[in-house]
Structure formats: C-alpha cells, structure tokens
Amino acid sequence: MTQVYEILEDDSNKTNLLGLERRTKDISKLLLSFFDGYILFSGGRDSLVALHILNRAAEELGVNITALYVDTTASLPDTLEYVKTVCKWLGVKLVFLKPRKDYFTLVERWGFPTMTRRWCCFHLKIQPLKDFFSNKNGPLMVFDGIRSDESYRRASFPQIGFHKHFGCLCCHIIFDWSSYDVRQYIAKNNLYVNPLYDLGLKRASECWCPVYKAREQFVMLKENYPDFFNKLVHLESKLKTGGSMIFKKGKRIYLRDI
C-alpha cells in the first residue's frame, strides 16, 4: 500500500489527461494486485469513466472486476438497459442489487425525501450494498466515480479510506479529475454515454427522488416518460399528509399541476 500512497502524492502526472490516465491506471493496477475489485456503476459519466479505466487496468493484470448497479426502484428502465449494454460491451460481470423495500412503499410510509431528510440515500442505495458486502470474504476494494470538485463535502473525502457502511476499503479512483477531464476521456475513447443526457439532464440519475431536482426536470420526465411520471403523480396523491414531491422556496409544487 505504500506504493499506492506514493503515486497519490506525486503531482507530476496531474497536468494533462494522459498523465491523469497513467496515474489513475497505475493506482488501479496496484490496488487490484492486492484486492478483489468491485466498481459502483450508476450509469452516469463519472462512473462510466471509472469503470472503463479500472477495467483497462484489470485486463492488463489479467484479473476480473465486478460492476454493481443498485436498482433504487425509482429509476428509468433506460438506465438499467444502458448499464447492461456497457458492461456487456466491456465484458465486465454485472450484479444487480435492490433495496429491501421499494421507493414507493417507503414514500407512503415516510413522505418524499427532502434536503434535510434524505432517507432515500441510505435505504435505496447504501443498505443494498451493505447487505451485499456483508456476505463477502477476503480482501476487497470498492471503487466509484466520486470526484472532489463535485462539492465541498466530497472534496474533504480521502481518496482511499475505510467505508463505515460497507466495512471495507473504498477508492474514489477519478477523485482528482475535473468534469472537463471526464468529457475529454469519453471523447478520446469514444465511450457510449447514457442517452438520458441528451434530454438535458445534468446527471443521468438512477434515482428520481425530488432532492436536487427542479420543476423543469419533471417536465422533461412527463414529456418523455409519461407512464413513469403518472406513477409519481399517483404516489403523490396517496399521501395522507397532502405532501408534494417538489418543495422549493417554501412553496409546494404538485406534479399534477405540471
């Protein structure tokens, strides 16, 4: 592991995309030499790049990695099909995970997630992964596509650290990449990007909870996925509290009014 930290602390290969690729692949190869690799693949650009470069490292070592996709039960079918297509193209084993209770059941019980009460993240994404890793033996490393410039909170993360929920080490393999670096890498390697980005989404989200989503995104959802949108409208109407899916600047915005 000393070699890994030496690469992490070496800034000489962070000045251009080729240097970033080399540095990231070197870290990946060293870690995959000691650990079984699992990569969280959500279907977004960042996780696509993380998956692709980690798989390149695994192929050079002659080892296999496993991609994990968590079906939050609040995602679009197109994302699921996209994830399947990419993993089949790369020849990467793909494992699907699901939460103990689906999104719609939990919303009826607790109401829609909010910025201050984001129960969705733990119950829909972390818990299924926690259950999965609890049954694994031997040294393993979880990789993901988290980047430091996504938020102040994420910038404070260590690139490699112990994940308290998964009970194992976790590596944010493209942690020091910028959004521009990610787009450059995708273009250079002609990677197949999730078609949902073409609809104007900033993120090809695998979870349609209302946190971080604006009214405009639900308008897009209504126009392109009316069946799924109407399912959310029906869910909204079932809440005895009269809660709305969108709550912005102290005002409720009901999906039925969109």
C-alpha positions, 0 to 999 in steps of 0.5 A: 500500500505504500506504493499506492500512497506514493503515486497519490502524492506525486503531482507530476502526472496531474497536468494533462489527461494522459498523465491523469490516465497513467496515474489513475491506471497505475493506482488501479493496477496496484490496488487490484494486485492486492484486492478483489475489485468491485466498481459502483456503476450508476450509469452516469459519466463519472462512473462510466469513466471509472469503470472503463479505466479500472477495467483497462487496468484489470485486463492488463493484470489479467484479473476480473472486476465486478460492476454493481448497479443498485436498482433504487426502484425509482429509476428509468428502465433506460438506465438499467438497459444502458448499464447492461449494454456497457458492461456487456460491451466491456465484458465486465460481470454485472450484479444487480442489487435492490433495496429491501423495500421499494421507493414507493412503499417507503414514500407512503410510509415516510413522505418524499425525501427532502434536503434535510431528510434524505432517507432515500440515500441510505435505504435505496442505495447504501443498505443494498450494498451493505447487505451485499458486502456483508456476505463477502470474504477476503480482501476487497476494494470498492471503487466509484466515480466520486470526484472532489470538485463535485462539492465541498463535502466530497472534496474533504473525502480521502481518496482511499479510506475505510467505508463505515457502511460497507466495512471495507476499503473504498477508492474514489479512483477519478477523485482528482479529475475535473468534469472537463477531464471526464468529457475529454476521456469519453471523447478520446475513447469514444465511450457510449454515454447514457442517452438520458443526457441528451434530454438535458439532464445534468446527471443521468440519475438512477434515482428520481427522488425530488432532492436536487431536482427542479420543476423543469426536470419533471417536465422533461420526465412527463414529456418523455416518460409519461407512464413513469411520471403518472406513477409519481403523480399517483404516489403523490396523491396517496399521501395522507399528509397532502405532501408534494414531491417538489418543495422549493422556496417554501412553496409546494409544487404538485406534479399534477399541476405540471 
